[in-house]
Amino acid sequence: MHETETISSIGVVGGGSAGYLAALTLRAHLPNVQISLLESSSIPVIGVGEATTSEFPPFLFKTLKFDIEDFFRKVQPTYKLGIRFNWGGTEEDHYFNYPFDTGTTAESQEYDGHIRRCTLQSVLMSEHRHLVVKTGSQPPFSLESLYPYGYHIDNKRFLAYLRETALSRDITHVDCTIESVELDSDGLIESAVDTDGKRHQFDFYIDCTGFKSLLLEKTMNSPFRSYGSSLLTDSALFGTAAHDGTIKPYTRAQTMDNGWAWTIPMRDEDHLGYVFSSEFVSDEDAEAEFRRVYPGLGPVRKVRFRSGRHQEFIKGNVAAIGNSYGFVEPLESTGLFVICRQSLLLSMALAESGGRLSAKTARVVNEAIGDAWDYIRGFLAIHYRFNTRRDTEFWKACRSRTDLAGAEHLVERFRELGALSYSTADLSVGGTINFGSFGHDVLLFGQQVPHAVTGARETREAYERRAATYDQLVRDALSQADAIRFLEAHPAVLREPAVSGSSWMAKFMGAVTEVCNDTLRNAHAEDVVVI
């Protein structure tokens, strides 16, 4: 297309969560643009569990306008209040919680010697309870409008729901396998060619081809920037196992000899994975350890990956969303988080520009996305650098080799002054929100990183009074299984966080949208249209 033309058609190449979420976000912001999604029905959908951050529910229900009752009925999610880390320290029973609500880690560390009572949701996590409370003979009441949460979802059910929703919103579905790409004389993508030789032409393309990165890397030659010096793992095994009926309200990350294992609790089983480094262990020995730790584990699948991102998010008339742009292991459940953020920022940029991207807008968006990924890299690196739980060769290498990638000054500030929540302004870059000062405090206190002072400001008496209110609420809180049954039987209560204009979801999505607006405001001056 010519530089002055408006984008009237967008082709999303590849399905999966990335493809469908990208297409649905574009549709929400560009109602008059033709949007097509090209994917192959010959590629099977793997029913693996996915954990999300607390940005995910607001994105679904506020940005994409999904109906929460319909979503619950068809996807059958479980609730996630945060992550439990069996991590750090030297005792096998040591753990810490990283909850989605924020609180006072300094006081919890100062007065308890651990941070497990730093917030209400951390206490709920420890006691396997949810945000629905029943006091005496009174009917249960929900705190879900007040406190943030994420979901655990089955990928197969979720993708079926996304596909059904996309078709109902005038997104054209094309069943084909794209095998090559053709460029025009200006170096822009002219067509995507399928295995039958048919050419699919659009004004703009979204690369959702996964690790292959067919459009961005292989066609547009965007260089890949490795995070290998910070994240030593490159492999994962995953499968499922039955659980005892307890639906835990958290994703668990457990230290293993050569990496770590996740547990994602679904309603009837646990979805398990082992992320490891092939430099230190063979696939066979990794699977043997995996089965030793989880004796009920069923058949497993294996995947190799590389950690890092591409230099550009947008290059020419292509943007890459999901693994085609970058990948980091799911230690902080960032996969769907970055897909949603990339989709939102791109869609807002296209909508605000009337469907024409300028060189400056593309550059500013590239920088914002790249900065957010690089920030997450440093945040994840802290998990590895300071985990003293095991003395295997892998963990020794992590403690000696892990590049903190820009997070060094935060660690040194913590060592000197204690809680970053008190001594440092908000840390998040690119509006990551979930991984700010509080998140760093959780990781550093939780892993027992030495510090001169905690930085506590609240008196012991005030802390104990607040913690006592948490304890009382938790004693009256329902288990997750009971809470789900209650909420599904009372749809008005289930809907409240999604439809209320004053819930945490509304405030959260408002803050995220403002972050994106701030990014785009930086791109308005002296724009030159490039596509």
HELIX and SHEET records of a PDB file:
HELIX    1   1 GLY A   16  HIS A   29  1                                  14    
HELIX    2   2 PHE A   56  PRO A   58  1                                   3    
HELIX    3   3 PHE A   59  THR A   63  3                                   5    
HELIX    4   4 ILE A   68  VAL A   75  1                                   8    
HELIX    5   5 THR A  105  ASP A  112  1                                   8    
HELIX    6   6 LEU A  120  SER A  126  1                                   7    
HELIX    7   7 ASN A  155  SER A  168  1                                  14    
HELIX    8   8 GLY A  210  LYS A  212  5                                   3    
HELIX    9   9 ASP A  283  VAL A  293  1                                  11    
HELIX   10  10 GLY A  322  SER A  324  5                                   3    
HELIX   11  11 PRO A  330  GLU A  332  5                                   3    
HELIX   12  12 GLY A  335  GLU A  352  1                                  18    
HELIX   13  13 ALA A  359  ARG A  385  1                                  27    
HELIX   14  14 GLU A  393  ARG A  401  1                                   9    
HELIX   15  15 GLU A  408  LEU A  417  1                                  10    
HELIX   16  16 LEU A  420  SER A  423  1                                   4    
HELIX   17  17 SER A  437  GLY A  446  1                                  10    
HELIX   18  18 ARG A  460  ASP A  476  1                                  17    
HELIX   19  19 GLN A  480  ALA A  489  1                                  10    
HELIX   20  20 PRO A  491  VAL A  499  1                                   9    
HELIX   21  21 TRP A  504  ARG A  521  1                                  18    
SHEET    1   A 6 THR A 172  ASP A 175  0                                        
SHEET    2   A 6 GLN A  34  GLU A  39  1                                        
SHEET    3   A 6 SER A   9  VAL A  13  1                                        
SHEET    4   A 6 PHE A 204  ASP A 207  1                                        
SHEET    5   A 6 VAL A 318  ALA A 320  1                                        
SHEET    6   A 6 ILE A 314  LYS A 315 -1                                        
SHEET    1   B 3 GLY A  49  ALA A  51  0                                        
SHEET    2   B 3 GLY A 150  ASP A 154 -1                                        
SHEET    3   B 3 THR A  78  LYS A  80 -1                                        
SHEET    1   C 7 PHE A  96  PRO A  99  0                                        
SHEET    2   C 7 GLY A  82  ASN A  86 -1                                        
SHEET    3   C 7 THR A 251  MET A 256  1                                        
SHEET    4   C 7 GLY A 259  PRO A 265 -1                                        
SHEET    5   C 7 ASP A 270  PHE A 276 -1                                        
SHEET    6   C 7 SER A 235  ALA A 241 -1                                        
SHEET    7   C 7 ARG A 301  ARG A 304 -1                                        
SHEET    1   D 2 VAL A 132  VAL A 133  0                                        
SHEET    2   D 2 PHE A 141  SER A 142 -1                                        
SHEET    1   E 3 ILE A 178  LEU A 183  0                                        
SHEET    2   E 3 ILE A 189  ASP A 194 -1                                        
SHEET    3   E 3 ARG A 199  HIS A 200 -1                                        
SHEET    1   F 3 PHE A 224  SER A 226  0                                        
SHEET    2   F 3 GLY A 308  HIS A 310 -1                                        
SHEET    3   F 3 GLY A 326  PHE A 327 -1                                        
END                                                                             
